Amino acid sequence: MAKNLPQQELLQKMEQLFRRFDQSGDLGPVQSREEWDKLLESRPAEEQRLLTELANFADLWRYLQQRKEKLGPEIVNRIGRLHELPVTERTSELKEINQTLLHRVKDADPDSRLRH
């Protein structure tokens, strides 16, 4: 029994962490636009800009996935390097990535309706 104790403790800690990602957890998905707006308002301005660009990227990527289009290696590489940049540069780079994707979407479908 004593051998299982560390494993049991680890399992309990993992369950606690996973519960944070449940709908009602502090790291759970945002359920409404109002909840998203409150989350943004609670963050510093620089982080608000980053979160906004991340949300825009998620919308664009979702749209491309629905159309069965890929991001492409250049975009994937740029996204993969974002974590290396300071927040301000990360936001600028992400904004440029979003503009590139938005131009691709508009070129492919001029009637597309994306939130931006």
Summary of the structure (lengths in Angstrom):
residues: 116
radius of gyration: 18.9
end to end distance: 56.7
largest distance: 65.4
contacts: 254
relative contact order: 0.10
helix: 70%
strand: 0%
